Amino acid sequence: MSEERTLNFLEQIIEEDIANGVNGGRVLTRFPPEPNGYLHIGHAKSICLNFGIAQKYNGKTNLRFDDTNPVTEDTEYVDSIKADIQWLGFQWAQELYASDYFEQIYNFAVQLINKGLAYVDDSTAEEIAVSKGTPTEPGKGTPYRNRSVEENLDLFARMRAGEFKDGEKVLRAKGDLASPNMHMRDPIIYRIKHAHHHRTGDKWCIYPMYDFAHGQSDSIEQITHSICTLEFIPHRPLYNWFIEQLEIFPSRQYEFARLNLTYTVMSKRKLLQLVNEKHVSGWDDPRMPTISGLRRRGYTPASIRAFCERIGIQKRDNMIDVSLLEFCIREELNKTANRVFAVMDPVKLVITNYPADQVEEMTAENNPEDPNSGTRILPFSNTLYIEREDFMEEPPKKFFRLGPGLVVRLKNAYIIKGESFEKDADGNITTIYATYFPESKSGGDSTGLNVKGTIHWVSAAHAATAEVRLYDRLFKVEDPGNEEGDFKSYINPDSLQVISKAYIEPSLLNAKPGERFQFLRKGYFSVDSDSTAEKVVFNRTVTLKDAWAKEAKKG
């Protein structure tokens, strides 16, 4: 974390705690994901905060899975979460699970019953909702609120033993039914779920609610700073009340604003819909805001950490422009990605005065931003592929590429002059004919020609082919989650365009999955995990410039 910026409010709290010797100056945070989906960029903010703040103050961070709902949890999610955290560059002090504490949490519930602060309720979910009252009217106890301690202990033990069906009974804390905070009005702390748990199997058929498991797990681990998002502010009085009544280690909860990002959705429920309804290819689809999707698209851990650092930590909800995330990866890849040649929409170019049987080796710089990146060799011949957009049969005045009578430099090669072209029956240009200036070779040009444009190319005889997937923003509106109607109706139909046969320079045949390149003049691309020795697949990570900002200005 940068030392130059001012401290965020959490750092101020921690520095004050350390100065006052709170918890002996110790800092222990935790990252508590539910293993019911893949992590997304919003979780990355929380990961960078929890792990980063602990690192800054010589503390530690536990990874604790909040696995209290066996119906939605899976070891696939556990494994993906661990992989994502490590990929981002962090390592936890301990790998823990709320299920590690099920016996202790159960005993905490028994303790509350013994103190007359919890009771078994046979009411239906609807009856319980009515009994809680409204924000303007106090709640009224159900007929079961005044059961004796002995009866509650007996019923709770029988709930654990599996005597009752799902939904037949719950355990509720006896709070304040007149509290203005609805969370304090006899919250449910245990429910019956006859479901197989991914770690404890069929040992349990009752499971603690998040509000009961969360604070107690923090306390068991002696977490000093329990950092949550803003929606947990009204839960904090309940968090503190349980700790006080149980007289256990007083972990403290602090809240910060979650990440909201334009042109995407962050709701795990909505992301699951996109996956289940096949709007995307899976959790790691490169259009998804998941960490695995961003990784597959070509984002780096450093770019995501830089993004999280730039957006900072706030106490108020706000919307972050996805352009900032794109800026962070552009900034990194501009320094680190080798420049290569790839032609997406090819048209044949024949240099009529270049010997047909000659092949030259042209030297190309790998990355002008990195003096240690070295050079590579590009084969050059009289028949090339160039981008169709780099030629116009009737070019306007300020068109500095190729056309009849126009001169342009072939990057790392020669200056050429457009002479003529051929078309097919549909009027599409099939072949362009040009002549070259033999004395104009890059690095030794003695022609004195003033050429304003440079274009890239690949030798037709030596080019390899690749599939190129052009990814764009998944939604066509800034805040799809808050638009009218079904959020999925705002999916961008052009969020993926596939070029099945792009021509690439031969060096790219050896590219490995995860390697990143700048396709000269086109954007930054990463080798996809679908790539094989027979077929290379590239994903566009991001364009060279923010094309959406340009469109917004037009609008």
VOVEX-689083 format. One line per 3 residues: number of its first residue (from 1); their letters; for each residue y, x, z of C-alpha. Coordinates in Angstrom, 1 decimal. Last residue first. Layout:
N
NUM = a = Y X Z | ... .
This chain:
555
555 = gkk = 10.7 -23.7 -27.5 | 11.5 -20.4 -29.3 | 11.9 -18.7 -26.0 .
552 = aek = 8.5 -20.0 -24.8 | 6.9 -18.7 -28.0 | 8.2 -15.2 -27.3 .
549 = awa = 7.0 -15.4 -23.7 | 3.6 -16.4 -25.0 | 3.3 -13.3 -27.3 .
546 = dkl = 3.6 -11.0 -24.3 | 3.2 -7.7 -26.1 | 0.2 -5.4 -26.9 .
543 = tvt = -2.2 -8.4 -26.6 | -4.5 -8.6 -23.6 | -8.2 -8.0 -22.8 .
540 = rnf = -9.5 -8.7 -26.2 | -13.3 -8.6 -26.0 | -15.3 -6.3 -28.2 .
537 = vvk = -18.9 -6.7 -29.3 | -20.9 -3.9 -30.8 | -24.1 -4.9 -32.7 .
534 = eat = -27.3 -2.9 -33.3 | -27.0 -0.6 -30.3 | -26.3 -3.7 -28.2 .
531 = sds = -23.1 -5.3 -26.9 | -23.4 -8.6 -24.9 | -21.8 -6.7 -21.9 .
528 = dvs = -18.5 -6.7 -23.8 | -16.7 -3.5 -24.9 | -13.1 -3.8 -23.9 .
525 = fyg = -10.0 -4.4 -26.0 | -6.2 -3.8 -25.7 | -4.0 -5.0 -28.5 .
522 = krl = -3.5 -5.1 -32.2 | -1.1 -2.3 -33.3 | -3.8 0.3 -32.8 .
519 = fqf = -6.8 -1.2 -31.1 | -6.2 0.1 -27.6 | -9.5 0.9 -26.0 .
516 = reg = -11.5 0.1 -22.9 | -15.1 1.0 -22.1 | -16.9 -1.7 -20.1 .
513 = pka = -20.0 -1.8 -22.2 | -20.5 1.6 -24.0 | -18.8 2.8 -27.1 .
510 = nll = -21.0 4.9 -29.4 | -20.4 2.8 -32.5 | -16.7 3.2 -31.8 .
507 = spe = -16.6 6.7 -33.4 | -17.3 5.0 -36.8 | -13.8 3.4 -37.1 .
504 = iya = -14.1 -0.3 -36.9 | -14.3 -3.1 -39.5 | -14.3 -6.6 -38.1 .
501 = ksi = -17.2 -9.0 -38.9 | -17.7 -12.0 -36.6 | -14.1 -12.5 -35.7 .
498 = vql = -14.4 -15.0 -32.8 | -11.4 -17.1 -31.6 | -11.3 -18.1 -28.0 .
495 = sdp = -8.5 -19.8 -26.1 | -7.5 -21.5 -29.3 | -8.5 -25.0 -28.2 .
492 = niy = -6.3 -24.5 -25.0 | -7.8 -26.7 -22.3 | -5.3 -29.4 -21.3 .
489 = skf = -7.8 -32.3 -21.5 | -9.8 -30.4 -18.8 | -7.1 -31.3 -16.2 .
486 = dge = -8.1 -34.9 -16.5 | -5.1 -37.2 -16.2 | -1.5 -36.3 -15.4 .
483 = eng = -0.7 -32.7 -14.9 | -1.0 -31.0 -11.5 | -4.2 -28.9 -12.1 .
480 = pde = -3.0 -27.9 -15.5 | 0.0 -26.0 -14.2 | 1.5 -23.9 -17.0 .
477 = vkf = 0.2 -25.9 -20.0 | -2.0 -24.7 -22.9 | -5.0 -23.8 -20.7 .
474 = lrd = -7.6 -21.1 -21.1 | -5.1 -18.4 -21.9 | -6.2 -16.2 -24.8 .
471 = ylr = -9.4 -14.4 -25.8 | -9.9 -12.8 -29.2 | -13.6 -12.0 -29.4 .
468 = vea = -14.4 -9.2 -31.9 | -17.8 -8.8 -33.4 | -18.2 -5.3 -34.8 .
465 = taa = -18.8 -3.5 -38.1 | -18.9 0.3 -38.8 | -16.6 1.9 -41.4 .
462 = haa = -17.8 5.0 -43.3 | -17.8 3.9 -46.9 | -14.8 1.5 -46.4 .
459 = svw = -12.6 4.2 -44.7 | -10.7 2.5 -42.0 | -7.0 1.7 -41.9 .
456 = hit = -3.8 1.7 -39.8 | -0.3 1.0 -41.0 | 3.0 3.0 -40.7 .
453 = gkv = 6.4 1.7 -41.9 | 9.8 3.3 -42.3 | 9.1 5.9 -44.9 .
450 = nlg = 11.8 8.4 -45.9 | 10.1 10.8 -48.4 | 10.9 14.5 -47.9 .
447 = tsd = 7.7 15.3 -49.7 | 6.6 18.3 -47.5 | 4.4 16.4 -45.1 .
444 = ggs = 2.2 18.9 -43.1 | 1.3 17.1 -39.9 | 0.3 13.9 -41.6 .
441 = kse = -0.5 14.5 -45.3 | 2.5 13.9 -47.6 | 1.9 16.6 -50.2 .
438 = pfy = -0.9 14.6 -52.0 | 1.4 11.5 -52.5 | -0.9 8.6 -52.8 .
435 = tay = -1.3 5.8 -55.4 | -2.1 2.2 -54.7 | -4.3 -0.6 -55.8 .
432 = itt = -5.0 -3.7 -53.6 | -8.2 -5.7 -53.9 | -9.3 -9.2 -53.1 .
429 = ing = -5.9 -11.1 -52.8 | -6.7 -14.8 -52.4 | -5.6 -17.1 -55.2 .
426 = dad = -8.6 -19.4 -55.1 | -10.1 -17.9 -58.3 | -9.9 -14.4 -56.8 .
423 = kef = -6.9 -12.1 -56.8 | -6.3 -8.5 -57.9 | -3.5 -6.1 -56.9 .
420 = seg = -0.9 -3.7 -58.2 | 1.0 -0.5 -57.5 | 1.6 -0.1 -53.7 .
417 = kii = 2.8 3.4 -52.9 | 0.9 5.6 -50.4 | 2.0 8.2 -47.7 .
414 = yan = -1.0 10.1 -46.4 | -3.2 10.4 -43.4 | -2.8 10.2 -39.5 .
411 = klr = -1.6 6.6 -39.9 | -1.4 5.5 -43.6 | 2.3 5.8 -44.3 .
408 = vvl = 4.0 3.1 -46.3 | 5.7 3.0 -49.7 | 6.7 -0.2 -51.5 .
405 = gpg = 6.6 -0.7 -55.3 | 4.2 -3.6 -55.1 | 3.7 -4.3 -51.4 .
402 = lrf = 2.8 -2.4 -48.3 | 4.6 -2.3 -44.9 | 8.3 -2.2 -44.0 .
399 = fkk = 9.1 -5.8 -44.8 | 12.9 -6.0 -44.3 | 13.8 -7.2 -47.8 .
396 = ppe = 11.1 -9.8 -48.3 | 7.7 -8.8 -49.8 | 6.4 -10.6 -52.9 .
393 = emf = 2.8 -9.5 -53.1 | 2.7 -8.9 -49.4 | 0.4 -6.4 -47.7 .
390 = der = 0.0 -5.5 -44.0 | -1.1 -9.1 -43.2 | -4.4 -8.4 -44.9 .
387 = eiy = -5.1 -5.6 -42.5 | -6.4 -2.5 -44.2 | -9.8 -1.5 -45.5 .
384 = ltn = -10.1 1.8 -47.4 | -11.4 3.1 -50.7 | -10.2 6.6 -51.8 .
381 = sfp = -11.7 8.3 -48.8 | -10.8 9.4 -45.2 | -13.2 10.2 -42.3 .
378 = lir = -11.5 10.1 -38.9 | -11.9 13.1 -36.5 | -11.0 12.9 -32.9 .
375 = tgs = -8.3 14.4 -30.6 | -7.7 15.3 -27.0 | -7.0 13.0 -24.0 .
372 = npd = -5.4 15.8 -21.9 | -1.9 15.1 -23.1 | -2.2 11.4 -22.0 .
369 = epn = 0.5 9.1 -23.2 | -0.1 10.1 -26.9 | -3.7 8.9 -26.5 .
366 = nea = -6.6 9.8 -28.8 | -4.6 11.8 -31.4 | -6.2 11.6 -34.9 .
363 = tme = -7.3 14.5 -37.1 | -8.2 13.5 -40.6 | -11.5 14.7 -42.2 .
360 = evq = -11.5 14.3 -46.0 | -14.0 12.7 -48.2 | -13.9 13.2 -52.0 .
357 = dap = -16.1 11.5 -54.5 | -13.5 9.0 -55.8 | -10.8 11.6 -56.1 .
354 = ynt = -7.5 10.1 -54.9 | -5.3 8.9 -57.9 | -6.4 5.3 -57.7 .
351 = ivl = -6.1 4.8 -54.0 | -8.2 1.6 -53.6 | -7.3 -0.9 -50.7 .
348 = kvp = -9.8 -3.6 -49.8 | -8.6 -6.5 -47.6 | -9.7 -6.8 -44.0 .
345 = dmv = -8.8 -9.3 -41.3 | -9.7 -7.6 -38.1 | -9.3 -3.9 -39.0 .
342 = afv = -10.0 -1.5 -36.1 | -8.5 1.9 -35.6 | -8.5 3.6 -32.2 .
339 = rna = -6.0 4.5 -29.5 | -7.6 5.8 -26.3 | -6.9 3.7 -23.1 .
336 = tkn = -5.4 5.4 -20.0 | -1.6 5.3 -20.0 | -1.1 2.1 -22.0 .
333 = lee = -4.2 0.8 -20.3 | -2.4 0.9 -16.9 | 0.9 -0.8 -17.9 .
330 = ric = -1.0 -3.3 -20.1 | -3.2 -4.3 -17.1 | -0.2 -4.8 -14.8 .
327 = fel = 1.8 -6.7 -17.5 | -1.0 -9.1 -18.0 | -1.0 -9.9 -14.3 .
324 = lsv = 2.8 -10.4 -14.4 | 2.4 -12.6 -17.5 | 0.2 -14.9 -15.4 .
321 = dim = 3.4 -16.2 -13.8 | 3.1 -16.7 -10.1 | 3.6 -20.2 -8.7 .
318 = ndr = 4.8 -20.5 -5.1 | 3.5 -21.6 -1.7 | 5.6 -20.4 1.2 .
315 = kqi = 4.8 -17.8 3.9 | 4.6 -15.0 1.4 | 2.6 -11.8 0.9 .
312 = gir = 3.5 -9.5 -2.1 | 3.3 -10.4 -5.8 | 3.6 -6.7 -6.7 .
309 = ecf = 0.8 -5.5 -4.4 | -1.6 -8.1 -5.7 | -0.8 -7.1 -9.3 .
306 = ari = -1.3 -3.4 -8.5 | -4.7 -4.2 -6.9 | -5.7 -6.2 -10.0 .
303 = sap = -4.6 -3.3 -12.3 | -6.4 -0.7 -10.2 | -9.7 -2.7 -10.3 .
300 = tyg = -9.5 -2.8 -14.1 | -9.2 -5.7 -16.4 | -11.5 -5.6 -19.5 .
297 = rrr = -12.4 -9.2 -20.1 | -15.7 -8.6 -18.3 | -13.8 -7.5 -15.2 .
294 = lgs = -11.5 -10.5 -15.4 | -14.5 -12.9 -15.7 | -16.2 -11.2 -12.7 .
291 = itp = -13.0 -11.5 -10.7 | -12.9 -15.1 -11.6 | -9.8 -16.4 -13.4 .
288 = mrp = -12.0 -17.6 -16.3 | -11.1 -16.7 -19.9 | -13.5 -13.7 -19.9 .
285 = ddw = -16.5 -16.0 -19.1 | -18.0 -14.5 -15.9 | -18.6 -17.8 -14.2 .
282 = gsv = -20.3 -19.1 -17.3 | -19.9 -19.7 -21.1 | -16.8 -21.8 -20.7 .
279 = hke = -16.3 -25.6 -21.4 | -20.0 -25.8 -20.6 | -19.8 -28.9 -18.3 .
276 = nvl = -21.3 -26.9 -15.5 | -19.0 -23.9 -15.9 | -15.7 -25.9 -16.3 .
273 = qll = -16.7 -28.2 -13.5 | -17.5 -25.2 -11.2 | -13.9 -23.9 -11.9 .
270 = krk = -12.6 -27.4 -10.9 | -14.5 -27.4 -7.6 | -13.4 -23.8 -7.0 .
267 = smv = -9.8 -24.8 -7.3 | -7.9 -21.9 -8.8 | -6.8 -23.5 -12.2 .
264 = tyt = -5.2 -21.6 -15.0 | -2.1 -21.4 -17.2 | 0.1 -20.2 -14.3 .
261 = lnl = -1.3 -18.6 -11.2 | -1.2 -20.0 -7.6 | -2.1 -17.4 -5.0 .
258 = raf = -2.5 -18.6 -1.4 | 0.5 -18.4 0.9 | -0.1 -16.7 4.2 .
255 = eyq = -1.4 -17.9 7.6 | -2.2 -16.2 10.9 | -5.0 -16.9 13.3 .
252 = rsp = -5.5 -15.1 16.6 | -8.8 -14.1 18.2 | -8.8 -14.8 21.9 .
249 = fie = -12.2 -13.5 23.1 | -14.0 -16.4 24.8 | -12.9 -18.9 27.5 .
246 = lqe = -14.8 -21.8 25.8 | -11.9 -24.2 26.4 | -9.4 -21.6 25.3 .
243 = ifw = -11.3 -20.6 22.1 | -11.8 -24.2 21.1 | -8.2 -25.0 21.7 .
240 = nyl = -6.9 -22.0 19.7 | -8.8 -23.0 16.5 | -7.8 -26.7 17.1 .
237 = prh = -4.2 -25.7 17.3 | -4.7 -23.5 14.1 | -6.1 -26.3 11.9 .
234 = pif = -2.7 -27.6 11.0 | -1.8 -24.1 9.6 | -5.1 -23.9 7.7 .
231 = elt = -3.6 -25.1 4.4 | -1.4 -22.0 4.5 | -4.1 -19.5 3.8 .
228 = cis = -6.0 -17.5 6.4 | -5.7 -14.2 8.2 | -7.7 -13.7 11.4 .
225 = hti = -6.0 -10.8 13.1 | -7.8 -9.2 16.1 | -11.4 -10.1 15.2 .
222 = qei = -13.6 -9.8 18.3 | -16.8 -10.3 16.3 | -17.8 -13.1 18.6 .
219 = sds = -14.2 -14.4 18.5 | -14.0 -14.5 14.8 | -17.3 -16.3 14.7 .
216 = qgh = -16.0 -18.8 17.3 | -12.8 -19.4 15.3 | -14.7 -20.2 12.1 .
213 = afd = -17.8 -22.0 13.3 | -16.0 -25.0 14.8 | -13.4 -25.6 12.1 .
210 = ymp = -16.1 -24.9 9.4 | -18.4 -27.6 10.7 | -21.5 -26.4 12.5 .
207 = yic = -25.0 -27.1 11.0 | -27.9 -29.3 12.2 | -31.2 -29.1 10.4 .
204 = wkd = -32.0 -25.5 11.4 | -35.1 -23.4 11.1 | -35.7 -24.6 7.6 .
201 = gtr = -34.8 -21.4 5.8 | -32.4 -19.3 7.9 | -31.0 -17.2 5.0 .
198 = hhh = -30.6 -19.5 1.9 | -30.7 -22.6 4.1 | -33.1 -25.4 3.1 .
195 = ahk = -31.6 -28.8 3.7 | -32.0 -31.5 6.4 | -28.3 -31.7 7.1 .
192 = iry = -27.2 -33.2 10.4 | -23.5 -32.7 11.4 | -21.8 -30.6 14.0 .
189 = iip = -18.1 -30.1 15.0 | -16.6 -33.5 14.1 | -13.0 -33.6 15.2 .
186 = drm = -12.0 -35.9 18.1 | -8.4 -36.4 17.1 | -7.1 -32.8 17.1 .
183 = hmn = -7.3 -32.4 13.3 | -5.1 -35.5 13.0 | -2.2 -33.6 14.5 .
180 = psa = 0.2 -36.2 15.9 | -2.2 -36.2 18.9 | -2.9 -39.7 20.3 .
177 = ldg = -6.7 -39.3 20.0 | -6.5 -36.1 22.0 | -9.7 -34.0 21.8 .
174 = kar = -13.3 -34.8 22.7 | -15.2 -32.6 20.2 | -17.6 -34.6 18.0 .
171 = lvk = -21.3 -34.2 17.5 | -22.7 -36.2 14.6 | -25.4 -38.9 14.3 .
168 = egd = -27.2 -40.8 11.6 | -25.5 -38.9 8.7 | -28.7 -37.0 7.7 .
165 = kfe = -31.7 -38.5 9.5 | -32.6 -38.1 13.2 | -35.4 -36.5 15.1 .
162 = gar = -34.9 -33.0 13.6 | -35.2 -31.0 16.8 | -31.5 -30.1 16.6 .
159 = mra = -30.5 -33.7 16.7 | -33.0 -34.1 19.6 | -31.1 -31.4 21.5 .
156 = fld = -27.8 -33.1 20.7 | -29.2 -36.4 22.0 | -30.4 -35.0 25.3 .
153 = lne = -27.2 -33.1 25.9 | -25.1 -36.2 25.1 | -27.2 -38.4 27.4 .
150 = evs = -26.8 -35.9 30.3 | -23.1 -35.5 29.8 | -22.7 -39.2 29.9 .
147 = rnr = -21.6 -41.3 26.9 | -17.9 -42.2 26.9 | -17.1 -41.6 23.3 .
144 = ypt = -20.0 -43.7 22.0 | -18.2 -47.0 21.7 | -15.7 -45.3 19.3 .
141 = gkg = -12.4 -44.1 20.7 | -9.1 -45.4 19.3 | -6.7 -43.3 17.3 .
138 = pet = -3.0 -43.2 17.5 | -0.8 -44.8 14.8 | 1.8 -43.0 12.6 .
135 = ptg = -0.5 -40.4 11.1 | -3.3 -43.0 11.0 | -6.0 -43.9 13.4 .
132 = ksv = -9.0 -41.7 14.1 | -11.2 -44.7 14.8 | -10.9 -45.8 11.1 .
129 = aie = -12.3 -42.4 9.9 | -15.1 -42.6 12.4 | -16.1 -46.0 11.3 .
126 = eat = -16.1 -44.9 7.7 | -18.3 -41.9 8.4 | -20.7 -44.1 10.3 .
123 = sdd = -20.7 -44.2 14.1 | -23.6 -42.7 16.1 | -21.4 -40.2 18.0 .
120 = vya = -22.7 -37.4 20.1 | -20.1 -36.2 22.6 | -18.0 -33.1 23.3 .
117 = lgk = -15.4 -32.1 25.9 | -17.2 -33.3 29.1 | -17.5 -29.7 30.3 .
114 = nil = -21.3 -29.8 29.8 | -20.7 -31.0 26.2 | -18.3 -28.2 25.5 .
111 = qva = -20.9 -25.7 26.8 | -23.6 -27.3 24.7 | -21.3 -26.7 21.6 .
108 = fny = -20.9 -23.1 22.6 | -24.7 -22.8 22.9 | -25.0 -24.1 19.3 .
105 = iqe = -22.4 -21.5 18.2 | -24.5 -18.8 19.9 | -27.7 -19.9 18.2 .
102 = fyd = -26.0 -20.2 14.8 | -24.3 -16.8 15.2 | -26.1 -14.9 12.4 .
99 = say = -25.6 -18.0 10.3 | -21.9 -17.3 10.3 | -22.9 -14.2 8.3 .
96 = leq = -22.2 -10.5 8.6 | -21.9 -7.4 6.5 | -20.2 -4.8 8.7 .
93 = awq = -17.4 -2.3 8.1 | -16.6 -3.6 4.6 | -16.1 -1.4 1.6 .
90 = fgl = -13.2 -1.8 -0.8 | -12.5 -0.6 -4.4 | -12.2 -3.8 -6.4 .
87 = wqi = -15.7 -3.2 -7.7 | -16.9 -3.1 -4.1 | -15.4 -6.5 -3.4 .
84 = dak = -16.7 -8.0 -6.7 | -20.3 -6.7 -6.1 | -20.4 -8.2 -2.6 .
81 = isd = -19.2 -11.6 -3.9 | -21.7 -11.6 -6.8 | -24.6 -10.9 -4.4 .
78 = vye = -23.6 -13.7 -2.0 | -23.1 -16.1 -4.9 | -26.6 -15.4 -6.3 .
75 = tde = -27.9 -15.8 -2.7 | -27.0 -19.5 -2.9 | -24.9 -22.0 -1.0 .
72 = tvp = -24.0 -25.6 -1.9 | -26.5 -27.6 0.1 | -26.8 -25.0 2.9 .
69 = ntd = -23.3 -25.6 4.2 | -22.5 -23.3 7.1 | -22.7 -20.0 5.2 .
66 = dfr = -19.2 -18.6 6.0 | -20.1 -15.1 4.8 | -18.5 -12.4 6.9 .
63 = lnt = -17.3 -9.2 5.4 | -15.8 -7.3 8.3 | -12.7 -5.2 7.9 .
60 = kgn = -11.7 -2.1 9.8 | -8.6 -0.5 11.3 | -6.6 2.7 10.7 .
57 = ykq = -3.4 0.7 10.3 | -3.0 0.9 6.5 | -6.8 0.5 6.0 .
54 = aig = -6.7 -2.8 8.0 | -3.8 -4.0 5.9 | -5.5 -3.1 2.7 .
51 = fnl = -8.9 -4.7 3.6 | -7.4 -8.1 4.6 | -4.6 -8.1 2.0 .
48 = cis = -6.5 -6.7 -0.9 | -9.3 -9.1 -0.2 | -6.9 -12.1 0.2 .
45 = kah = -5.2 -11.3 -3.1 | -8.6 -10.8 -4.8 | -9.6 -14.3 -3.4 .
42 = gih = -6.8 -15.7 -5.5 | -8.0 -13.8 -8.5 | -11.4 -15.5 -8.3 .
39 = lyg = -14.6 -15.1 -6.3 | -17.8 -16.8 -7.6 | -19.2 -19.9 -6.1 .
36 = npe = -20.8 -21.4 -3.0 | -21.2 -18.3 -0.8 | -18.2 -19.3 1.3 .
33 = ppf = -15.9 -16.3 1.7 | -14.8 -14.8 5.1 | -12.8 -11.6 4.7 .
30 = rtl = -12.4 -10.1 8.2 | -9.7 -8.2 10.1 | -10.1 -5.7 12.9 .
27 = vrg = -7.0 -3.8 14.1 | -7.1 -2.1 17.6 | -3.9 -1.3 19.5 .
24 = gnv = -5.8 -1.8 22.7 | -6.2 -5.4 21.9 | -2.4 -5.8 22.2 .
21 = gna = -1.0 -2.4 23.1 | 2.6 -3.5 22.8 | 3.4 -1.1 19.9 .
18 = ide = 0.1 -2.0 18.2 | 0.9 -5.7 18.5 | 4.4 -5.2 17.1 .
15 = eii = 3.1 -3.2 14.2 | 0.5 -5.9 13.5 | 3.2 -8.7 13.6 .
12 = qel = 5.5 -6.7 11.3 | 2.6 -6.0 8.9 | 1.9 -9.7 8.8 .
9 = fnl = 5.5 -10.6 8.0 | 5.6 -8.1 5.1 | 7.1 -4.7 5.7 .
6 = tre = 9.9 -3.6 3.4 | 8.9 -1.6 0.3 | 8.8 2.2 0.1 .
3 = esm = 5.5 2.7 2.0 | 3.5 1.3 -0.9 | 0.0 0.0 0.0 .
